[in-house]
Amino acid sequence: MGIAATLRSHRIRAGKSQTDLAAELQLNPAWVQDLERHDGELAATLSLFQAMELAAAVGTDLRTIFAVDAPVGPHVSIIELPGMVRALLDREGRTVADLEDELGWEIAPLLEAPLQVATEMPLAFLQALAARLGIPWLAMIAEDEG
């Protein structure tokens, strides 16, 4: 079952309509429909915190929605990411601009305000960054938060 179908299944089990869920999360109902139709929509459009809120609203967690049963390794706090990015750049002798070009995302804002970026940037950004850092992106969610 894909992400969209899993989300829909959990919403139905939670006894909520798409309209109810949209109102609870302050989203447009059409957006909820898109989330339940397209597997990539959640990562492309919701921030980490919005996705966690969505999962909680339908009575589950992100690990379940993304069908991750295996442990994801040690927790990596969002506030640790700037240090990890700087260490990567130092190791590889690269610049922030180099990494931004490679990933297709702006990294500089993360270095200054990681929590703000986690509230504003879509999950796809964190997924791409985590992959480049060599960590599972779900490691950014503490076990009791996921």
C-alpha positions as CSV (number, residue, x, y, z in Angstrom):
1,M,0.0,0.0,0.0
2,G,1.4,3.4,-0.9
3,I,1.6,6.5,1.2
4,A,-1.6,8.0,-0.2
5,A,-3.6,4.9,0.4
6,T,-2.1,4.4,3.9
7,L,-3.1,7.9,4.8
8,R,-6.6,7.5,3.5
9,S,-7.0,4.2,5.3
10,H,-5.9,5.8,8.6
11,R,-8.2,8.8,8.1
12,I,-11.2,6.5,7.6
13,R,-10.2,4.4,10.6
14,A,-10.1,7.6,12.6
15,G,-13.7,8.3,11.6
16,K,-12.9,11.6,9.8
17,S,-14.0,12.9,6.5
18,Q,-11.5,14.7,4.2
19,T,-13.3,17.9,5.1
20,D,-13.0,17.2,8.8
21,L,-9.3,16.5,8.5
22,A,-8.7,19.6,6.4
23,A,-10.5,21.7,8.9
24,E,-8.6,20.2,11.8
25,L,-5.2,20.8,10.1
26,Q,-6.3,24.2,8.5
27,L,-5.7,22.8,5.0
28,N,-7.8,23.2,1.9
29,P,-10.0,20.1,1.4
30,A,-8.6,19.8,-2.1
31,W,-5.2,19.5,-0.6
32,V,-6.3,16.6,1.5
33,Q,-7.7,14.9,-1.6
34,D,-4.4,15.3,-3.3
35,L,-2.5,13.8,-0.3
36,E,-4.8,10.8,-0.6
37,R,-4.4,10.4,-4.4
38,H,-0.7,10.9,-5.0
39,D,2.1,9.1,-3.1
40,G,4.6,12.0,-3.5
41,E,2.2,14.8,-2.5
42,L,2.9,14.5,1.2
43,A,6.7,14.9,0.9
44,A,6.4,17.5,-1.8
45,T,4.0,19.8,0.0
46,L,4.1,19.3,3.8
47,S,6.8,20.3,6.2
48,L,8.1,17.8,8.8
49,F,5.9,19.3,11.5
50,Q,2.8,19.5,9.3
51,A,3.3,15.8,8.3
52,M,3.7,14.8,12.0
53,E,0.5,16.7,12.8
54,L,-1.3,15.0,9.9
55,A,-0.2,11.6,11.1
56,A,-1.3,12.3,14.6
57,A,-4.6,13.6,13.4
58,V,-5.3,10.2,11.7
59,G,-4.1,8.2,14.7
60,T,-0.7,7.1,13.4
61,D,2.9,8.2,12.9
62,L,5.1,9.0,10.0
63,R,6.9,5.7,10.2
64,T,3.6,3.9,9.6
65,I,2.5,6.2,6.8
66,F,5.9,5.8,5.0
67,A,5.8,2.0,5.7
68,V,9.1,1.9,7.6
69,D,9.1,-1.0,10.0
70,A,12.8,-1.3,10.7
71,P,14.6,0.9,13.2
72,V,15.9,4.1,11.6
73,G,19.0,4.4,13.7
74,P,19.9,6.9,16.3
75,H,17.8,10.1,16.5
76,V,19.3,13.1,14.8
77,S,17.9,16.4,16.0
78,I,17.0,19.1,13.5
79,I,19.3,21.4,15.4
80,E,22.2,19.0,14.7
81,L,21.8,19.4,10.9
82,P,23.8,22.6,10.5
83,G,26.8,21.0,12.1
84,M,26.4,17.9,10.0
85,V,26.2,19.9,6.8
86,R,29.3,22.0,7.8
87,A,31.2,18.8,8.6
88,L,30.3,17.3,5.2
89,L,31.3,20.5,3.4
90,D,34.6,20.6,5.3
91,R,35.3,16.9,4.6
92,E,34.7,17.4,0.9
93,G,36.2,20.8,0.5
94,R,33.0,22.2,-1.0
95,T,30.9,25.3,-0.5
96,V,27.3,25.8,0.6
97,A,26.6,26.9,-3.0
98,D,28.0,23.6,-4.3
99,L,25.7,21.6,-2.1
100,E,22.7,23.8,-3.0
101,D,23.4,23.2,-6.7
102,E,23.8,19.5,-6.1
103,L,20.6,19.1,-4.1
104,G,18.5,21.7,-5.9
105,W,17.5,23.3,-2.6
106,E,18.7,26.3,-0.6
107,I,20.8,25.1,2.3
108,A,22.0,28.4,3.7
109,P,18.7,29.1,5.6
110,L,19.1,25.7,7.4
111,L,22.5,26.7,8.6
112,E,21.1,29.8,10.3
113,A,17.6,28.7,11.5
114,P,17.1,24.9,11.3
115,L,13.9,24.8,13.3
116,Q,12.3,27.5,11.1
117,V,13.4,25.6,8.0
118,A,11.8,22.4,9.4
119,T,8.5,24.3,9.8
120,E,8.6,25.8,6.3
121,M,10.4,23.5,3.9
122,P,8.7,20.4,2.5
123,L,9.7,16.9,3.7
124,A,11.3,16.4,0.2
125,F,14.0,18.9,1.2
126,L,14.8,17.0,4.4
127,Q,14.7,13.7,2.6
128,A,17.2,14.9,0.0
129,L,19.5,16.5,2.6
130,A,19.3,13.4,4.8
131,A,20.2,11.1,1.9
132,R,23.2,13.3,1.1
133,L,24.3,13.2,4.7
134,G,23.9,9.5,4.7
135,I,21.2,9.3,7.4
136,P,17.6,8.0,7.2
137,W,15.4,11.1,7.1
138,L,13.0,9.5,9.7
139,A,16.0,9.6,12.2
140,M,15.0,13.3,12.5
141,I,11.9,12.2,14.4
142,A,12.3,10.9,17.9
143,E,10.7,7.5,18.5
144,D,8.0,8.9,20.7
145,E,7.2,11.7,18.1
146,G,7.0,9.6,14.9
